[in-house]
Amino acid sequence: MIGLKKISFFKKFDDAHIDIINSNSTLAEYQPGDIVYYEQDEPKYLFLLLDGRVNVYKTNSKGKQLHIHAVEAVDFLGEVAVFYNMPYPITAECATKCKILKIDYKKAGINFCKELFFCKELVNSLYKRIIALMQVIDSSFLTTKERVARFILSNIEDFNGATYTDISKRLNMTPETLSRVINDFKRKNYIDIDDRRNITIIDKDKLIEMSE
């Protein structure tokens, strides 16, 4: 049995709801690169990311991926698909080791909709998805250097904890392009990079100027 009451999201659920969820859910562990679900899969579970980070993206007919956003714990995955009973519109891939609670929506998750606080959580989740889509649209008008500069300024902790492959996916560019931009920024003394590829900002004003 999973100690759901220890998870902040479930603290408002009564014991009856907790018992239903525990009886109809599974705690799954994933490795980096594991797929939680593919685009166009039929929805069955309401996924709750308890630990780790998951990248969600769309793939076109030529196999090119468009990164939408990164989901950080604690948050939902695939909630729109299960609520509207439609195929998953995106693919969800683990960027780190992840712990995910897989809740059988028809047997347990549907009870959430009767709770006002859950509806508020859902609206908040959907709002974050809209913001993420707006950011994707906005970044499509930026050069590669502008995108990298913005990412360093706003997500330097993520940058220092990930590979170039992971970051390049999130920026919708190749690892080679990302590496060239990073080396250019270092050469111009905007940033410094240690042997582990951890970045330190040297000239924040230049990065801000580059990102605008």
N, C-alpha and C positions, 0 to 999 in steps of 0.2 A: 504493500500500500504506500502511495506517495504522500508525503506530508504536505498536502496542499495548503493548509492553514499557515505554513511558514512562508508561503509565497504571497507577496503583498497584494497581488491581484485577487486572490481568493479569500482574503480575510473577511470580506463582507458577506460571503456565502454562508448560509446556514448549514447545519450538519447533514440535513437530508440531501441538499444539493451536492455537498462534498462526497457523500456516499455514492450518489449516482455517477458523478464524474470519475471517482476512483474505480468504479465497477466497469466503466466503459472507456478507459483511456490507457495508454501505454507510454512509458517514458523511454524514448529512443536516443541513443548516442550516435553521433555522426563524426566523420573525419573530414578534414579540409578537402574540398573537391567532390564530396558526396552530394548527390542530388536528392533534395527533399521531395520535389515533384517537378514534372516536366510541363511545359506549355501544352495545352490541349488534353492533359490527363483529366479524367472525370473526378470530381471532388468527392471525398468521403470523410476526411478528417478536418477538424479545425485544429490547426497547429499553433501551439504557444511556445515561442522561443524563450527558454529559461536561461540559457547561458550560451555565449558565443555571438557570432555575426554571420548573417546570411546575405549573399548578393542575389538580387532578383533582376532578371533581364529578359528581353524578347529576342528572338532569332528570326531573321528574314529568310526568304527562299534560297538565298545563296550561302546560308550558314553564318552570316555575320551577326554578331551579338551587339545589342544596344543595352547597355547597363542603365537600369532605371534608378535604383537606389540600394543602399545597404540597410538591412534591418538589424537593429541591435536589441539584445535582451533587456528587459522583458517586453515582448511585443508579439502581435499576431502575425501569422503567415496564411495566405490563401483565404482570408475571411470573406472577401467579396464573392469568390466562387461558390463557397458552400452556402452562403446566405441566399444567393440568387440561383443556385443549382445550375451553374454554368461551368464549362471547362475552365481550368486554370488559364488565365490570359498571359501568364508569364512563367518562366522557369525559376526555381529557387535552388541555389547552390551554396553549400556551406563554405565560407571563406576561412573559418577557423574550426576547431573542435566545438561541437554544439551539443547541447542537451535540449531536446524538443519533446513537449507533451503532445501526443497525438490523441485527440478527443474525437470519438465517434459522434459526429454532429447529430445524426438522426436519433440516436439513443440517449445522448446526454446534452450536447451543445445547444440544442433547440430550447432547452430550459432557460438558457441565459437571457433570451429575448424578453422574458417576463420580468426581468430585473432592470430597474431604471439606471442603476449605476453601470450595468453592463452596456446599455445603450449609449451612455455617455462615453464609455471607453471605445466603443465602436466608432462613434462620430469622431473622436480624437484620432483614432487609427486611420480612418478614411481621410481626415484632414491632412495628416502627415503624408499620405500617398499623393494627394493633390499637390502639396508643396513640392514633393520629390519630382513629379512630372513637370511642374513649372520650372524647376531648376534644370531638368534635362533640356527642355525647350530653350531656356536662357543660354545654357552652355553651348548649344548648337551654333550660336552666333559668335562664339569666342574662338580665338586662335588657340593652338595647343599651348603656347607659352602663357596665355591668359588663364587657361584652365588650370595649369599646373600651379601657377602663382596663387590663384584663389584657394586651391586645395591645401597648399602648404600653410597659408595664413589661417585657414579655418579648421584644418584637420591634421595638424602636425603630429599629434599623438598617434593617430591611425597610420600616418605615413611611416613613422618610426617603428611600428609594430607589424609591418606587412612587407611582402615582396613586391618588386616592381611589376610582376605579372598581375598581382591582385590590384594594385593601385591603377595600373593602366586599364584594367577592365572597368573600374569605377569611373575612369575619365574618358572611356570610349576612344582609346588610342592604343597603338602597339607598344610593347615594352621597350622596343628600340627607340621609338619616338620619345617616350618618357625619359629614357636614359640620356638622350641627346639634350633635351631641355634642361634636365638636372645638371648635367655637366656644364652647360652654357651658363646657368645661374651661378655655379660654383666658380667658374672662370672669371665671371664679372664681380665676384665677391658679394653677391646677394645672399648666399648661404655658404655653409661649410658642411662637409660630410665626413664622418669618421669611417673606420674600416668596416663597421657593421652597417654602413649606409644610413646611419642615423643623422638627421638633418638638424642643424642649428641655424636660426635666422640671424644674419649679420646686418643686412640693410633692409629693415622692414619697410621703410618709405619707398624703396625701389620696387619691392614686391607689390605694394599697394598700387603704385603707379602702373605697374605692369598688368595688374588684374582689372583695372578700370577701363 
